[in-house]
């Protein structure tokens, strides 16, 4: 199954006094590049994430984020004794200063004291790191499965686009083949004219040299080899579309070869019809190469 390198998935979970959200975002890349944003201090979590990604993905730039928070309902209340001592000491000083001025202050209640900022704090119960990592990785597996499914769906859609572009290339190569056949009489006449010019200026020239020049003239206008190679590339591209696994690198190289042959065909065209076909061929190849950049 071919995959695109573009995808997104998220998965939320809850347990052990925590709630969390995983998010995965993928774009194309030359290799597999993982960028992780996760809380520190959860042993085995990062290694588990990397191992799971490496098992299912071969290429792509992947951003993985984990948002982890304590559940308010499971949070406990803790008395900050140091903060309480500081508050009481401050209250005693205020009362002493007031008495020195002949003032009497109303006593503070316990509720008022513990209601002061920092005296009471809430905190989530400690979670066993191994158990927390296992719970987080279980939900990450679900998010990664969704992510791969989206990449495969994108890959299927991308395959349809590439097959259509490959069909266009095939049609244009057929047009080029017909254009070559149709121009053969004119090409033969042009070669005869060039031969006459060579022979007319051949006094004292080595016959082998004349034969060599004629061969060069013929080769410069012959695109049979380019058309044959383009047809071979079409077969190779269809094989890659049907292949399993990561074929993106091979496909990208093949598109470079397509482009090379199209450039040579244009440079050898010699007439407007074939030049127009060659330029149309280059356009489709460029479009196809752009799409191939997203194949895993």
Phi, psi and omega in degrees: 000121179284146180236145165282165175262002179262133179186164177210144175202152175217153180208131179248156180206173183205143177161161178056034179076015182229157168231151186210160176222124173264141172225134178234129178229127183234141173226174184288153180196162183289324179229198176262110182242112181258128176241113188253136173234097185220155177297148177279166171087009177251097187301133175085352184290308182297317180299320179295319179297313182296318180296319180293320179294316181297331181286334186246342185237143179247326181219160176125149173267118187238122175259125182238124179234145176233121174257120185237130182220156176280140175285128182297323182293335181262001184285142177261166180254133181234135176273122177274096186296324179295317179294321178297316179299320180294320179295314180297320179297319179294321179296319178298319180295319180296317179297319180296317179296321180294317179297322179297333179266003179080021181256151178240125181259145176291139181292146178275143177274163178298322180298321179293322182292311182289344177281351178290147183304129173091348181287314174248135177233155176251142179210148180286149176297147179298134178254142176297121185304319181295316180294320179295316179299318180297317179295317179295317181293328178298318177285329175297322177303318178295318179296319180293322177299316178296321180297314179296321179298320178292320178298323179290320177297317176297322179295321178297317178295321179294324179299319179299317179297314182295322178297320177296318179293324178294324176295321177297317179298317179300315179298318180292323176294321175298319178298319179296320179299317179293321179297321178296316180295320182291332184267000184302317177300315179295324180292321178296319179295319178297320179294323177296320179295318179294323178296319179297321179293320180296314181294323181296335180251025189261007180302122177078007180264139179301128178304326179296324178294320178298314180299322180295317180296319178296322179295320178297317179299317181294317182294322183298334182254358182266120180249016180303317182296320179295318179295319178299318180291323177298319178295322177295322178294325178298316178298316180297321179295320178295323177297320179293323178295331180269351186281157175266159174088190183277111182242006186301316181296315179297320181295320180297317177297318180298322179293328174296321179292320174305312183296322179298315181292323179294321177297316180296319179300316179296319182291336181261357193304305176078354175211160188296320183297313181290325177297317179298318178296318180296320179293321176297322178296316179297322180298313181294321179298318178298318179296318180293320180297324178297319179292323182297334180301340183259005178277131180299000000 
